[in-house]
Amino acid sequence: MYNKIIKLIIAAGIIAFAVYQFIEGNIGNGIMFILLSLIFVLLYFKNEFILLAFLRLRKQDFEGAKKWLDKIKNPEAALVTKQQGYYYYLHGLMVSQTNMNEAEKYFKKAVTLGLSMSHDLAMAKLNLSGIAFSKRRKIEAEKLLSEAQKLDKQGMLADQIKMMKENMKRAQAPNQHFGAGGSVRSQKRRG
């Protein structure tokens, strides 16, 4: 696992060698080295382990995704800010099935650091809304749900948002008891 600065140093070294190749008259080699340096620049902004963890999550392989994420020992040193957000977002997704308190911590950190895709941010806020609702923090849950709905511009989470709203309405509905019960006063009037 390379530090993010080392990736830039390697890219700069390869570019310097590409310039040397251009000066020597080896245009083909120079172009190849420029393209090679672009790989390191890309890996500076898109961490290879996070990309591999996303691929594992698409296949519903949580253990495989966790293995790739565990290879990142120090996310602050190895990742740029947005990639740190995705690091915590992925951890939150994996932990959300087993430990809500830890998942909430990861999702909040991911939202604070920022996620580059609006639907990922909407998903994080939707998960935070569900966690807040399960902990009986209704106002916070409704606020997060409305933020998630605003961020979901493509409607990818429309079904989940609709289901969450229905669950919130069901929990708010007063409990009605049917049958021969009633209040004591109404029974005295009848009798």
C-alpha positions, 0 to 999 in steps of 0.5 A: 500500500503506497502513500498517496505522495509516493504515487505522485513522486513515481508519476513525476519520475516517469514523466521526467524519464518520458521527457528524456525519451522525447529529447533522445528522439524516442517519441514512442517510448516517451508517449508510453511513459506518459501513459504509464504515469497517468496510471499513477495519477489516476491511482492517486485520486482513485485508490486501487483497494477501494475500487477492488472493494467496490467490485466485491460489494457488487457481487455481495461478497462482504468478506472479500470487500473487507479484505481489500479495505483492511489492506488500507492501514492508515486512510488519512495518509494513503487516501485523498479526502473523498476517498477517505469518505468512500473508505468509511462509507464502505465500512458503514455498508458492511457493518450496517447489518450487524452493528448499527452504532458502528455503522452510524459512526462510519456513515457520519464520518463519510458524510462529513468527509464527502462523497463525490457521487450524489447517489452515494451521499443519498444512500449514506443519508438514507442509512443514517435516517434508518438508524436514527429512526430505529433509535427513536430520533424521529426529527433527525430521521425525517430531516435525513430522509428529506436530504436523501430524497433531494440528493437522489436526482436519478430516482435510484433510491425512490423505492427505499425512500418510499418504504422508509416514509411508509414505515415512519407513518405507520409508527406515528399512527395512533393505536386503535383498539376495536371491540367492546372496550371503550372508556369507563364513562361510556360504559356508565352512560350505557348502563 
